[in-house]
Structure formats: C-alpha cells, structure tokens
Amino acid sequence: MPSSALALQSLGNVNQRRRGRCPSRYAIVSAAGRPIGRCSGRLRLQWLIDRAEIAECLVNYARDIDRRDWRALQDSYTESDVMQPGEASVPRKDVSELSEKILAGCAFSHHLVDDPSIVIGCDGARTHSHYLASHISEGTAVRRQGCGWYDCDLERTERGVAVRPREIDDRMADRRATATALRAVAPRRGHLIRRASRVSRERRWPRCCTRSCCRSGPTGW
C-alpha cells in the first residue's frame, strides 16, 4: 500500500500523464499530485484490488433496493447518520420503514450504477459514476424513474466500507433525497472506505439542476 505521503492516481483523469514515467498510465504521485516515480508491480496490483472493491461498493446500495432487502439497506448506514428524502429526516433505525413507504406501489426495481471513474489516493479515493433507476408498478408501468451521477469521496478506515452523504435526484418526479453514510464491509480486513457521494443531474435532461454542484462530466473534477 502507498505510504501516507503517496497516492495512486489515474493520469488519464487528472491530465497529468507523462510519457515514459509509467507505461500503464498510472504513477505514484505526492499529495500535491506531482508524479515522483514509477509504479511497482505491487502497487499496480494493489490499485487493481482497491478499484475492484470500490466498484463493488458502488452497486451494493442499488442491489439492496432491487432485492427489497431492507435489513441489508439499514445495515449499510452508520449508526450516527440519517436518511433525508425531501423534507423528511429519519435515523438509521427507521431507514427500512421509510424505504418501504417511498417505494409503495412498486413491484420491482432496476437500479443500475455503472461507468465509474475511480481515482485512488493514499487514504481514500474519488469516484464519478452514472446511475439509472426504474421502479416498476404491477405490470410494466414505470412508477418512478431517475438518472444522474454519483460523485463519491472515499476514505480508508479500520472497519469496512462506509458511504457518507448521498444526494439523489429523481428527475421524473422532480424529487430530491439525501441518504447519508452507506456502509458495506470490505472483503479484506483493515480496509474500510468511507464514501461521501453526491448525485448531480445531467444537463441534457429537462428541469436541469442549476446548482453549482453539477459537473460537466466524468473528468470535471
């Protein structure tokens, strides 16, 4: 693993690619983002392992909703955080009940989280991924649908993988929800990632968000 003074970043994402320094497009960089050497095989392997774990974390939230596994969804939240859909705000213990109310009348869901851009640092990571969620009522009618971006900041801790504030925009219904601190246990002990995520609206959709949090795209860090 990189030391506290080092980070591993995708040069394609931060526009810092330097020819000859790292053939695989990844280089060890300082906290300030300056390349300081060639990647070792061990660091490249660790980067791939971390990236696979992070990508899996991005789908855990959607998977719990699709399966209506409210207990797992509740267990994904840290003890001290709350879920805030619209004007409501509920503690972790009420996440299951609120989720059932939000999806009342929906027989099943298809929640896709894909196309992640992942930049891994010494103590955390940053991701930018797309999501598409369709909640279907009895038959084939779409009752709720939304899409946008998940912008996530992740930090390694000692316990597992945790997600901090997630802001969700449901475009079709023009609703907004914030769910804080989603947590999933990493497969390797001692690697927990805290993720702060924000969902931004894509500008090509109607009723576009005009807030400054909107990003121009996967490389708009």
PyMOL commands that place a pseudoatom at each C-alpha (Angstrom):
pseudoatom trace, name=CA, resn=MET, resi=1, chain=A, elem=C, hetatm=0, pos=[0.000, 0.000, 0.000]
pseudoatom trace, name=CA, resn=PRO, resi=2, chain=A, elem=C, hetatm=0, pos=[1.214, 3.549, -0.604]
pseudoatom trace, name=CA, resn=SER, resi=3, chain=A, elem=C, hetatm=0, pos=[2.530, 5.367, 2.432]
pseudoatom trace, name=CA, resn=SER, resi=4, chain=A, elem=C, hetatm=0, pos=[0.716, 8.383, 3.893]
pseudoatom trace, name=CA, resn=ALA, resi=5, chain=A, elem=C, hetatm=0, pos=[2.810, 10.697, 1.713]
pseudoatom trace, name=CA, resn=LEU, resi=6, chain=A, elem=C, hetatm=0, pos=[1.909, 8.959, -1.541]
pseudoatom trace, name=CA, resn=ALA, resi=7, chain=A, elem=C, hetatm=0, pos=[-1.155, 8.434, -3.659]
pseudoatom trace, name=CA, resn=LEU, resi=8, chain=A, elem=C, hetatm=0, pos=[-2.009, 6.386, -6.707]
pseudoatom trace, name=CA, resn=GLN, resi=9, chain=A, elem=C, hetatm=0, pos=[-4.000, 8.287, -9.307]
pseudoatom trace, name=CA, resn=SER, resi=10, chain=A, elem=C, hetatm=0, pos=[-5.190, 7.764, -12.855]
pseudoatom trace, name=CA, resn=LEU, resi=11, chain=A, elem=C, hetatm=0, pos=[-3.237, 10.156, -15.015]
pseudoatom trace, name=CA, resn=GLY, resi=12, chain=A, elem=C, hetatm=0, pos=[-5.974, 9.979, -17.606]
pseudoatom trace, name=CA, resn=ASN, resi=13, chain=A, elem=C, hetatm=0, pos=[-8.393, 11.566, -15.128]
pseudoatom trace, name=CA, resn=VAL, resi=14, chain=A, elem=C, hetatm=0, pos=[-6.176, 14.331, -13.792]
pseudoatom trace, name=CA, resn=ASN, resi=15, chain=A, elem=C, hetatm=0, pos=[-4.474, 15.169, -17.100]
pseudoatom trace, name=CA, resn=GLN, resi=16, chain=A, elem=C, hetatm=0, pos=[-1.019, 14.554, -15.641]
pseudoatom trace, name=CA, resn=ARG, resi=17, chain=A, elem=C, hetatm=0, pos=[0.154, 11.782, -17.946]
pseudoatom trace, name=CA, resn=ARG, resi=18, chain=A, elem=C, hetatm=0, pos=[3.884, 11.864, -18.562]
pseudoatom trace, name=CA, resn=ARG, resi=19, chain=A, elem=C, hetatm=0, pos=[5.423, 9.698, -21.237]
pseudoatom trace, name=CA, resn=GLY, resi=20, chain=A, elem=C, hetatm=0, pos=[7.957, 7.153, -20.092]
pseudoatom trace, name=CA, resn=ARG, resi=21, chain=A, elem=C, hetatm=0, pos=[7.211, 7.502, -16.383]
pseudoatom trace, name=CA, resn=CYS, resi=22, chain=A, elem=C, hetatm=0, pos=[4.612, 4.749, -16.096]
pseudoatom trace, name=CA, resn=PRO, resi=23, chain=A, elem=C, hetatm=0, pos=[3.696, 2.574, -19.096]
pseudoatom trace, name=CA, resn=SER, resi=24, chain=A, elem=C, hetatm=0, pos=[0.327, 1.554, -17.617]
pseudoatom trace, name=CA, resn=ARG, resi=25, chain=A, elem=C, hetatm=0, pos=[-0.868, 5.192, -17.333]
pseudoatom trace, name=CA, resn=TYR, resi=26, chain=A, elem=C, hetatm=0, pos=[-0.620, 5.148, -13.528]
pseudoatom trace, name=CA, resn=ALA, resi=27, chain=A, elem=C, hetatm=0, pos=[2.115, 6.720, -11.447]
pseudoatom trace, name=CA, resn=ILE, resi=28, chain=A, elem=C, hetatm=0, pos=[2.892, 7.234, -7.794]
pseudoatom trace, name=CA, resn=VAL, resi=29, chain=A, elem=C, hetatm=0, pos=[2.172, 10.852, -7.007]
pseudoatom trace, name=CA, resn=SER, resi=30, chain=A, elem=C, hetatm=0, pos=[2.595, 13.080, -3.995]
pseudoatom trace, name=CA, resn=ALA, resi=31, chain=A, elem=C, hetatm=0, pos=[-0.328, 14.552, -2.093]
pseudoatom trace, name=CA, resn=ALA, resi=32, chain=A, elem=C, hetatm=0, pos=[0.031, 17.627, -4.307]
pseudoatom trace, name=CA, resn=GLY, resi=33, chain=A, elem=C, hetatm=0, pos=[-0.474, 15.486, -7.408]
pseudoatom trace, name=CA, resn=ARG, resi=34, chain=A, elem=C, hetatm=0, pos=[3.112, 15.568, -8.718]
pseudoatom trace, name=CA, resn=PRO, resi=35, chain=A, elem=C, hetatm=0, pos=[4.458, 12.267, -10.143]
pseudoatom trace, name=CA, resn=ILE, resi=36, chain=A, elem=C, hetatm=0, pos=[7.536, 11.176, -8.165]
pseudoatom trace, name=CA, resn=GLY, resi=37, chain=A, elem=C, hetatm=0, pos=[8.366, 7.774, -9.581]
pseudoatom trace, name=CA, resn=ARG, resi=38, chain=A, elem=C, hetatm=0, pos=[7.448, 4.662, -11.493]
pseudoatom trace, name=CA, resn=CYS, resi=39, chain=A, elem=C, hetatm=0, pos=[4.748, 2.303, -10.215]
pseudoatom trace, name=CA, resn=SER, resi=40, chain=A, elem=C, hetatm=0, pos=[5.976, -1.001, -8.858]
pseudoatom trace, name=CA, resn=GLY, resi=41, chain=A, elem=C, hetatm=0, pos=[4.163, -4.189, -9.773]
pseudoatom trace, name=CA, resn=ARG, resi=42, chain=A, elem=C, hetatm=0, pos=[2.962, -4.482, -6.188]
pseudoatom trace, name=CA, resn=LEU, resi=43, chain=A, elem=C, hetatm=0, pos=[1.363, -1.037, -6.238]
pseudoatom trace, name=CA, resn=ARG, resi=44, chain=A, elem=C, hetatm=0, pos=[-0.294, -1.713, -9.554]
pseudoatom trace, name=CA, resn=LEU, resi=45, chain=A, elem=C, hetatm=0, pos=[-1.774, -4.942, -8.190]
pseudoatom trace, name=CA, resn=GLN, resi=46, chain=A, elem=C, hetatm=0, pos=[-2.963, -3.158, -5.042]
pseudoatom trace, name=CA, resn=TRP, resi=47, chain=A, elem=C, hetatm=0, pos=[-4.533, -0.445, -7.186]
pseudoatom trace, name=CA, resn=LEU, resi=48, chain=A, elem=C, hetatm=0, pos=[-6.470, -3.070, -9.153]
pseudoatom trace, name=CA, resn=ILE, resi=49, chain=A, elem=C, hetatm=0, pos=[-7.649, -4.768, -5.948]
pseudoatom trace, name=CA, resn=ASP, resi=50, chain=A, elem=C, hetatm=0, pos=[-8.781, -1.470, -4.410]
pseudoatom trace, name=CA, resn=ARG, resi=51, chain=A, elem=C, hetatm=0, pos=[-10.529, -0.479, -7.614]
pseudoatom trace, name=CA, resn=ALA, resi=52, chain=A, elem=C, hetatm=0, pos=[-12.434, -3.768, -7.733]
pseudoatom trace, name=CA, resn=GLU, resi=53, chain=A, elem=C, hetatm=0, pos=[-13.565, -3.305, -4.122]
pseudoatom trace, name=CA, resn=ILE, resi=54, chain=A, elem=C, hetatm=0, pos=[-14.698, 0.255, -4.764]
pseudoatom trace, name=CA, resn=ALA, resi=55, chain=A, elem=C, hetatm=0, pos=[-16.610, -0.717, -7.900]
pseudoatom trace, name=CA, resn=GLU, resi=56, chain=A, elem=C, hetatm=0, pos=[-18.413, -3.416, -5.914]
pseudoatom trace, name=CA, resn=CYS, resi=57, chain=A, elem=C, hetatm=0, pos=[-19.345, -0.878, -3.243]
pseudoatom trace, name=CA, resn=LEU, resi=58, chain=A, elem=C, hetatm=0, pos=[-20.976, 1.317, -5.868]
pseudoatom trace, name=CA, resn=VAL, resi=59, chain=A, elem=C, hetatm=0, pos=[-23.580, -1.342, -6.636]
pseudoatom trace, name=CA, resn=ASN, resi=60, chain=A, elem=C, hetatm=0, pos=[-24.332, -2.528, -3.079]
pseudoatom trace, name=CA, resn=TYR, resi=61, chain=A, elem=C, hetatm=0, pos=[-26.815, 0.266, -2.404]
pseudoatom trace, name=CA, resn=ALA, resi=62, chain=A, elem=C, hetatm=0, pos=[-28.698, -0.395, -5.644]
pseudoatom trace, name=CA, resn=ARG, resi=63, chain=A, elem=C, hetatm=0, pos=[-28.638, -4.148, -5.090]
pseudoatom trace, name=CA, resn=ASP, resi=64, chain=A, elem=C, hetatm=0, pos=[-30.290, -3.880, -1.679]
pseudoatom trace, name=CA, resn=ILE, resi=65, chain=A, elem=C, hetatm=0, pos=[-33.080, -1.739, -3.117]
pseudoatom trace, name=CA, resn=ASP, resi=66, chain=A, elem=C, hetatm=0, pos=[-33.656, -4.037, -6.092]
pseudoatom trace, name=CA, resn=ARG, resi=67, chain=A, elem=C, hetatm=0, pos=[-33.893, -7.061, -3.796]
pseudoatom trace, name=CA, resn=ARG, resi=68, chain=A, elem=C, hetatm=0, pos=[-36.041, -5.206, -1.281]
pseudoatom trace, name=CA, resn=ASP, resi=69, chain=A, elem=C, hetatm=0, pos=[-33.528, -6.280, 1.333]
pseudoatom trace, name=CA, resn=TRP, resi=70, chain=A, elem=C, hetatm=0, pos=[-34.385, -3.534, 3.800]
pseudoatom trace, name=CA, resn=ARG, resi=71, chain=A, elem=C, hetatm=0, pos=[-32.367, -5.087, 6.614]
pseudoatom trace, name=CA, resn=ALA, resi=72, chain=A, elem=C, hetatm=0, pos=[-29.228, -5.037, 4.482]
pseudoatom trace, name=CA, resn=LEU, resi=73, chain=A, elem=C, hetatm=0, pos=[-30.038, -1.491, 3.405]
pseudoatom trace, name=CA, resn=GLN, resi=74, chain=A, elem=C, hetatm=0, pos=[-30.372, -0.415, 7.026]
pseudoatom trace, name=CA, resn=ASP, resi=75, chain=A, elem=C, hetatm=0, pos=[-27.154, -2.198, 7.944]
pseudoatom trace, name=CA, resn=SER, resi=76, chain=A, elem=C, hetatm=0, pos=[-25.438, -0.199, 5.217]
pseudoatom trace, name=CA, resn=TYR, resi=77, chain=A, elem=C, hetatm=0, pos=[-25.846, 3.009, 7.211]
pseudoatom trace, name=CA, resn=THR, resi=78, chain=A, elem=C, hetatm=0, pos=[-23.559, 4.015, 10.035]
pseudoatom trace, name=CA, resn=GLU, resi=79, chain=A, elem=C, hetatm=0, pos=[-25.077, 4.318, 13.487]
pseudoatom trace, name=CA, resn=SER, resi=80, chain=A, elem=C, hetatm=0, pos=[-24.952, 8.109, 13.721]
pseudoatom trace, name=CA, resn=ASP, resi=81, chain=A, elem=C, hetatm=0, pos=[-26.280, 9.082, 10.309]
pseudoatom trace, name=CA, resn=VAL, resi=82, chain=A, elem=C, hetatm=0, pos=[-29.732, 9.775, 8.923]
pseudoatom trace, name=CA, resn=MET, resi=83, chain=A, elem=C, hetatm=0, pos=[-31.680, 9.338, 5.699]
pseudoatom trace, name=CA, resn=GLN, resi=84, chain=A, elem=C, hetatm=0, pos=[-33.259, 12.511, 4.315]
pseudoatom trace, name=CA, resn=PRO, resi=85, chain=A, elem=C, hetatm=0, pos=[-35.717, 12.091, 1.425]
pseudoatom trace, name=CA, resn=GLY, resi=86, chain=A, elem=C, hetatm=0, pos=[-37.133, 15.526, 0.631]
pseudoatom trace, name=CA, resn=GLU, resi=87, chain=A, elem=C, hetatm=0, pos=[-38.098, 17.345, 3.819]
pseudoatom trace, name=CA, resn=ALA, resi=88, chain=A, elem=C, hetatm=0, pos=[-38.123, 14.192, 5.964]
pseudoatom trace, name=CA, resn=SER, resi=89, chain=A, elem=C, hetatm=0, pos=[-35.233, 13.047, 8.122]
pseudoatom trace, name=CA, resn=VAL, resi=90, chain=A, elem=C, hetatm=0, pos=[-35.056, 9.658, 9.806]
pseudoatom trace, name=CA, resn=PRO, resi=91, chain=A, elem=C, hetatm=0, pos=[-32.365, 7.908, 11.861]
pseudoatom trace, name=CA, resn=ARG, resi=92, chain=A, elem=C, hetatm=0, pos=[-30.758, 4.642, 10.812]
pseudoatom trace, name=CA, resn=LYS, resi=93, chain=A, elem=C, hetatm=0, pos=[-33.291, 2.511, 12.692]
pseudoatom trace, name=CA, resn=ASP, resi=94, chain=A, elem=C, hetatm=0, pos=[-36.146, 3.908, 10.550]
pseudoatom trace, name=CA, resn=VAL, resi=95, chain=A, elem=C, hetatm=0, pos=[-34.450, 3.522, 7.162]
pseudoatom trace, name=CA, resn=SER, resi=96, chain=A, elem=C, hetatm=0, pos=[-36.266, 0.261, 6.371]
pseudoatom trace, name=CA, resn=GLU, resi=97, chain=A, elem=C, hetatm=0, pos=[-39.706, 1.655, 7.171]
pseudoatom trace, name=CA, resn=LEU, resi=98, chain=A, elem=C, hetatm=0, pos=[-39.136, 4.830, 5.174]
pseudoatom trace, name=CA, resn=SER, resi=99, chain=A, elem=C, hetatm=0, pos=[-37.751, 2.930, 2.173]
pseudoatom trace, name=CA, resn=GLU, resi=100, chain=A, elem=C, hetatm=0, pos=[-40.865, 0.765, 2.060]
pseudoatom trace, name=CA, resn=LYS, resi=101, chain=A, elem=C, hetatm=0, pos=[-43.061, 3.877, 2.092]
pseudoatom trace, name=CA, resn=ILE, resi=102, chain=A, elem=C, hetatm=0, pos=[-41.085, 5.565, -0.681]
pseudoatom trace, name=CA, resn=LEU, resi=103, chain=A, elem=C, hetatm=0, pos=[-41.421, 2.513, -2.942]
pseudoatom trace, name=CA, resn=ALA, resi=104, chain=A, elem=C, hetatm=0, pos=[-45.022, 1.709, -2.037]
pseudoatom trace, name=CA, resn=GLY, resi=105, chain=A, elem=C, hetatm=0, pos=[-46.845, 0.507, -5.141]
pseudoatom trace, name=CA, resn=CYS, resi=106, chain=A, elem=C, hetatm=0, pos=[-43.617, -0.524, -6.875]
pseudoatom trace, name=CA, resn=ALA, resi=107, chain=A, elem=C, hetatm=0, pos=[-43.484, -4.256, -7.557]
pseudoatom trace, name=CA, resn=PHE, resi=108, chain=A, elem=C, hetatm=0, pos=[-39.818, -4.340, -8.523]
pseudoatom trace, name=CA, resn=SER, resi=109, chain=A, elem=C, hetatm=0, pos=[-36.882, -2.098, -9.405]
pseudoatom trace, name=CA, resn=HIS, resi=110, chain=A, elem=C, hetatm=0, pos=[-33.965, -1.976, -11.782]
pseudoatom trace, name=CA, resn=HIS, resi=111, chain=A, elem=C, hetatm=0, pos=[-31.213, 0.214, -10.378]
pseudoatom trace, name=CA, resn=LEU, resi=112, chain=A, elem=C, hetatm=0, pos=[-28.058, 0.442, -12.484]
pseudoatom trace, name=CA, resn=VAL, resi=113, chain=A, elem=C, hetatm=0, pos=[-24.784, 2.018, -11.293]
pseudoatom trace, name=CA, resn=ASP, resi=114, chain=A, elem=C, hetatm=0, pos=[-22.067, 1.869, -13.938]
pseudoatom trace, name=CA, resn=ASP, resi=115, chain=A, elem=C, hetatm=0, pos=[-19.215, 3.528, -15.832]
pseudoatom trace, name=CA, resn=PRO, resi=116, chain=A, elem=C, hetatm=0, pos=[-17.203, 4.527, -12.726]
pseudoatom trace, name=CA, resn=SER, resi=117, chain=A, elem=C, hetatm=0, pos=[-14.222, 6.826, -12.965]
pseudoatom trace, name=CA, resn=ILE, resi=118, chain=A, elem=C, hetatm=0, pos=[-12.029, 5.988, -9.952]
pseudoatom trace, name=CA, resn=VAL, resi=119, chain=A, elem=C, hetatm=0, pos=[-9.025, 7.920, -8.636]
pseudoatom trace, name=CA, resn=ILE, resi=120, chain=A, elem=C, hetatm=0, pos=[-7.295, 6.197, -5.712]
pseudoatom trace, name=CA, resn=GLY, resi=121, chain=A, elem=C, hetatm=0, pos=[-5.211, 8.084, -3.151]
pseudoatom trace, name=CA, resn=CYS, resi=122, chain=A, elem=C, hetatm=0, pos=[-3.155, 7.074, -0.132]
pseudoatom trace, name=CA, resn=ASP, resi=123, chain=A, elem=C, hetatm=0, pos=[-6.009, 7.473, 2.365]
pseudoatom trace, name=CA, resn=GLY, resi=124, chain=A, elem=C, hetatm=0, pos=[-9.028, 7.442, 0.122]
pseudoatom trace, name=CA, resn=ALA, resi=125, chain=A, elem=C, hetatm=0, pos=[-10.475, 7.609, -3.356]
pseudoatom trace, name=CA, resn=ARG, resi=126, chain=A, elem=C, hetatm=0, pos=[-12.811, 9.613, -5.532]
pseudoatom trace, name=CA, resn=THR, resi=127, chain=A, elem=C, hetatm=0, pos=[-15.391, 8.147, -7.901]
pseudoatom trace, name=CA, resn=HIS, resi=128, chain=A, elem=C, hetatm=0, pos=[-17.704, 9.517, -10.552]
pseudoatom trace, name=CA, resn=SER, resi=129, chain=A, elem=C, hetatm=0, pos=[-20.317, 7.065, -11.832]
pseudoatom trace, name=CA, resn=HIS, resi=130, chain=A, elem=C, hetatm=0, pos=[-23.666, 7.116, -13.623]
pseudoatom trace, name=CA, resn=TYR, resi=131, chain=A, elem=C, hetatm=0, pos=[-26.908, 5.737, -12.246]
pseudoatom trace, name=CA, resn=LEU, resi=132, chain=A, elem=C, hetatm=0, pos=[-30.262, 4.848, -13.779]
pseudoatom trace, name=CA, resn=ALA, resi=133, chain=A, elem=C, hetatm=0, pos=[-33.152, 3.708, -11.578]
pseudoatom trace, name=CA, resn=SER, resi=134, chain=A, elem=C, hetatm=0, pos=[-36.553, 2.495, -12.762]
pseudoatom trace, name=CA, resn=HIS, resi=135, chain=A, elem=C, hetatm=0, pos=[-39.208, 1.443, -10.240]
pseudoatom trace, name=CA, resn=ILE, resi=136, chain=A, elem=C, hetatm=0, pos=[-41.999, -0.567, -11.852]
pseudoatom trace, name=CA, resn=SER, resi=137, chain=A, elem=C, hetatm=0, pos=[-45.558, -0.980, -10.611]
pseudoatom trace, name=CA, resn=GLU, resi=138, chain=A, elem=C, hetatm=0, pos=[-47.670, -4.087, -11.252]
pseudoatom trace, name=CA, resn=GLY, resi=139, chain=A, elem=C, hetatm=0, pos=[-47.482, -4.853, -14.954]
pseudoatom trace, name=CA, resn=THR, resi=140, chain=A, elem=C, hetatm=0, pos=[-44.983, -2.825, -16.965]
pseudoatom trace, name=CA, resn=ALA, resi=141, chain=A, elem=C, hetatm=0, pos=[-45.792, 0.762, -15.958]
pseudoatom trace, name=CA, resn=VAL, resi=142, chain=A, elem=C, hetatm=0, pos=[-42.855, 2.832, -14.718]
pseudoatom trace, name=CA, resn=ARG, resi=143, chain=A, elem=C, hetatm=0, pos=[-43.933, 4.434, -11.453]
pseudoatom trace, name=CA, resn=ARG, resi=144, chain=A, elem=C, hetatm=0, pos=[-40.679, 6.231, -10.643]
pseudoatom trace, name=CA, resn=GLN, resi=145, chain=A, elem=C, hetatm=0, pos=[-37.565, 6.826, -12.708]
pseudoatom trace, name=CA, resn=GLY, resi=146, chain=A, elem=C, hetatm=0, pos=[-34.408, 8.844, -12.255]
pseudoatom trace, name=CA, resn=CYS, resi=147, chain=A, elem=C, hetatm=0, pos=[-30.844, 9.110, -13.505]
pseudoatom trace, name=CA, resn=GLY, resi=148, chain=A, elem=C, hetatm=0, pos=[-27.749, 11.178, -12.897]
pseudoatom trace, name=CA, resn=TRP, resi=149, chain=A, elem=C, hetatm=0, pos=[-24.275, 10.944, -11.379]
pseudoatom trace, name=CA, resn=TYR, resi=150, chain=A, elem=C, hetatm=0, pos=[-22.868, 9.662, -8.115]
pseudoatom trace, name=CA, resn=ASP, resi=151, chain=A, elem=C, hetatm=0, pos=[-19.843, 11.737, -7.075]
pseudoatom trace, name=CA, resn=CYS, resi=152, chain=A, elem=C, hetatm=0, pos=[-18.175, 9.946, -4.168]
pseudoatom trace, name=CA, resn=ASP, resi=153, chain=A, elem=C, hetatm=0, pos=[-15.218, 10.655, -1.897]
pseudoatom trace, name=CA, resn=LEU, resi=154, chain=A, elem=C, hetatm=0, pos=[-13.945, 7.549, -0.110]
pseudoatom trace, name=CA, resn=GLU, resi=155, chain=A, elem=C, hetatm=0, pos=[-11.581, 7.228, 2.833]
pseudoatom trace, name=CA, resn=ARG, resi=156, chain=A, elem=C, hetatm=0, pos=[-9.886, 4.145, 4.209]
pseudoatom trace, name=CA, resn=THR, resi=157, chain=A, elem=C, hetatm=0, pos=[-10.731, 3.386, 7.829]
pseudoatom trace, name=CA, resn=GLU, resi=158, chain=A, elem=C, hetatm=0, pos=[-10.192, 0.386, 10.089]
pseudoatom trace, name=CA, resn=ARG, resi=159, chain=A, elem=C, hetatm=0, pos=[-13.663, -1.153, 9.948]
pseudoatom trace, name=CA, resn=GLY, resi=160, chain=A, elem=C, hetatm=0, pos=[-15.053, -1.566, 6.454]
pseudoatom trace, name=CA, resn=VAL, resi=161, chain=A, elem=C, hetatm=0, pos=[-16.592, 0.472, 3.634]
pseudoatom trace, name=CA, resn=ALA, resi=162, chain=A, elem=C, hetatm=0, pos=[-18.817, 3.417, 4.524]
pseudoatom trace, name=CA, resn=VAL, resi=163, chain=A, elem=C, hetatm=0, pos=[-20.651, 5.951, 2.425]
pseudoatom trace, name=CA, resn=ARG, resi=164, chain=A, elem=C, hetatm=0, pos=[-21.356, 9.448, 3.652]
pseudoatom trace, name=CA, resn=PRO, resi=165, chain=A, elem=C, hetatm=0, pos=[-23.968, 11.940, 2.362]
pseudoatom trace, name=CA, resn=ARG, resi=166, chain=A, elem=C, hetatm=0, pos=[-25.647, 10.756, -0.839]
pseudoatom trace, name=CA, resn=GLU, resi=167, chain=A, elem=C, hetatm=0, pos=[-27.920, 13.209, -2.617]
pseudoatom trace, name=CA, resn=ILE, resi=168, chain=A, elem=C, hetatm=0, pos=[-30.364, 11.573, -5.016]
pseudoatom trace, name=CA, resn=ASP, resi=169, chain=A, elem=C, hetatm=0, pos=[-32.323, 13.436, -7.692]
pseudoatom trace, name=CA, resn=ASP, resi=170, chain=A, elem=C, hetatm=0, pos=[-35.434, 11.738, -9.076]
pseudoatom trace, name=CA, resn=ARG, resi=171, chain=A, elem=C, hetatm=0, pos=[-35.931, 13.728, -12.280]
pseudoatom trace, name=CA, resn=MET, resi=172, chain=A, elem=C, hetatm=0, pos=[-39.223, 12.297, -13.439]
pseudoatom trace, name=CA, resn=ALA, resi=173, chain=A, elem=C, hetatm=0, pos=[-40.936, 13.097, -10.153]
pseudoatom trace, name=CA, resn=ASP, resi=174, chain=A, elem=C, hetatm=0, pos=[-38.693, 16.126, -9.542]
pseudoatom trace, name=CA, resn=ARG, resi=175, chain=A, elem=C, hetatm=0, pos=[-37.919, 14.901, -6.033]
pseudoatom trace, name=CA, resn=ARG, resi=176, chain=A, elem=C, hetatm=0, pos=[-34.681, 15.035, -4.102]
pseudoatom trace, name=CA, resn=ALA, resi=177, chain=A, elem=C, hetatm=0, pos=[-33.458, 12.693, -1.385]
pseudoatom trace, name=CA, resn=THR, resi=178, chain=A, elem=C, hetatm=0, pos=[-30.315, 12.563, 0.689]
pseudoatom trace, name=CA, resn=ALA, resi=179, chain=A, elem=C, hetatm=0, pos=[-29.119, 9.357, 2.298]
pseudoatom trace, name=CA, resn=THR, resi=180, chain=A, elem=C, hetatm=0, pos=[-26.033, 9.570, 4.476]
pseudoatom trace, name=CA, resn=ALA, resi=181, chain=A, elem=C, hetatm=0, pos=[-23.271, 7.119, 5.294]
pseudoatom trace, name=CA, resn=LEU, resi=182, chain=A, elem=C, hetatm=0, pos=[-23.915, 3.937, 3.379]
pseudoatom trace, name=CA, resn=ARG, resi=183, chain=A, elem=C, hetatm=0, pos=[-21.616, 1.196, 4.632]
pseudoatom trace, name=CA, resn=ALA, resi=184, chain=A, elem=C, hetatm=0, pos=[-20.565, -2.189, 3.268]
pseudoatom trace, name=CA, resn=VAL, resi=185, chain=A, elem=C, hetatm=0, pos=[-17.877, -4.467, 4.704]
pseudoatom trace, name=CA, resn=ALA, resi=186, chain=A, elem=C, hetatm=0, pos=[-14.823, -4.829, 2.504]
pseudoatom trace, name=CA, resn=PRO, resi=187, chain=A, elem=C, hetatm=0, pos=[-13.654, -8.383, 1.757]
pseudoatom trace, name=CA, resn=ARG, resi=188, chain=A, elem=C, hetatm=0, pos=[-10.202, -7.719, 3.231]
pseudoatom trace, name=CA, resn=ARG, resi=189, chain=A, elem=C, hetatm=0, pos=[-9.928, -6.876, 6.900]
pseudoatom trace, name=CA, resn=GLY, resi=190, chain=A, elem=C, hetatm=0, pos=[-8.429, -3.500, 7.686]
pseudoatom trace, name=CA, resn=HIS, resi=191, chain=A, elem=C, hetatm=0, pos=[-9.701, -1.764, 4.569]
pseudoatom trace, name=CA, resn=LEU, resi=192, chain=A, elem=C, hetatm=0, pos=[-12.817, 0.277, 5.141]
pseudoatom trace, name=CA, resn=ILE, resi=193, chain=A, elem=C, hetatm=0, pos=[-13.679, 3.066, 2.777]
pseudoatom trace, name=CA, resn=ARG, resi=194, chain=A, elem=C, hetatm=0, pos=[-15.800, 5.994, 3.821]
pseudoatom trace, name=CA, resn=ARG, resi=195, chain=A, elem=C, hetatm=0, pos=[-17.547, 7.439, 0.832]
pseudoatom trace, name=CA, resn=ALA, resi=196, chain=A, elem=C, hetatm=0, pos=[-19.121, 10.876, 0.589]
pseudoatom trace, name=CA, resn=SER, resi=197, chain=A, elem=C, hetatm=0, pos=[-21.275, 10.894, -2.502]
pseudoatom trace, name=CA, resn=ARG, resi=198, chain=A, elem=C, hetatm=0, pos=[-23.305, 13.447, -4.367]
pseudoatom trace, name=CA, resn=VAL, resi=199, chain=A, elem=C, hetatm=0, pos=[-25.646, 12.817, -7.271]
pseudoatom trace, name=CA, resn=SER, resi=200, chain=A, elem=C, hetatm=0, pos=[-25.752, 15.506, -9.957]
pseudoatom trace, name=CA, resn=ARG, resi=201, chain=A, elem=C, hetatm=0, pos=[-28.298, 15.970, -12.689]
pseudoatom trace, name=CA, resn=GLU, resi=202, chain=A, elem=C, hetatm=0, pos=[-27.258, 15.579, -16.299]
pseudoatom trace, name=CA, resn=ARG, resi=203, chain=A, elem=C, hetatm=0, pos=[-27.769, 18.862, -18.106]
pseudoatom trace, name=CA, resn=ARG, resi=204, chain=A, elem=C, hetatm=0, pos=[-29.419, 17.377, -21.194]
pseudoatom trace, name=CA, resn=TRP, resi=205, chain=A, elem=C, hetatm=0, pos=[-32.472, 16.323, -19.188]
pseudoatom trace, name=CA, resn=PRO, resi=206, chain=A, elem=C, hetatm=0, pos=[-35.471, 18.635, -18.685]
pseudoatom trace, name=CA, resn=ARG, resi=207, chain=A, elem=C, hetatm=0, pos=[-35.690, 20.640, -15.474]
pseudoatom trace, name=CA, resn=CYS, resi=208, chain=A, elem=C, hetatm=0, pos=[-31.924, 20.745, -15.243]
pseudoatom trace, name=CA, resn=CYS, resi=209, chain=A, elem=C, hetatm=0, pos=[-30.287, 21.493, -11.949]
pseudoatom trace, name=CA, resn=THR, resi=210, chain=A, elem=C, hetatm=0, pos=[-28.703, 24.952, -11.935]
pseudoatom trace, name=CA, resn=ARG, resi=211, chain=A, elem=C, hetatm=0, pos=[-26.802, 24.411, -8.705]
pseudoatom trace, name=CA, resn=SER, resi=212, chain=A, elem=C, hetatm=0, pos=[-23.033, 24.689, -8.712]
pseudoatom trace, name=CA, resn=CYS, resi=213, chain=A, elem=C, hetatm=0, pos=[-22.704, 21.041, -7.660]
pseudoatom trace, name=CA, resn=CYS, resi=214, chain=A, elem=C, hetatm=0, pos=[-23.471, 19.894, -11.214]
pseudoatom trace, name=CA, resn=ARG, resi=215, chain=A, elem=C, hetatm=0, pos=[-20.426, 18.594, -13.033]
pseudoatom trace, name=CA, resn=SER, resi=216, chain=A, elem=C, hetatm=0, pos=[-19.556, 18.796, -16.690]
pseudoatom trace, name=CA, resn=GLY, resi=217, chain=A, elem=C, hetatm=0, pos=[-18.679, 15.119, -16.959]
pseudoatom trace, name=CA, resn=PRO, resi=218, chain=A, elem=C, hetatm=0, pos=[-16.502, 12.279, -15.643]
pseudoatom trace, name=CA, resn=THR, resi=219, chain=A, elem=C, hetatm=0, pos=[-13.336, 14.393, -15.839]
pseudoatom trace, name=CA, resn=GLY, resi=220, chain=A, elem=C, hetatm=0, pos=[-14.878, 17.529, -14.364]
pseudoatom trace, name=CA, resn=TRP, resi=221, chain=A, elem=C, hetatm=0, pos=[-13.120, 17.314, -11.010]
for i in range(1, 221): cmd.bond("trace and resi %d" % i, "trace and resi %d" % (i + 1))
show_as sticks, trace
zoom trace
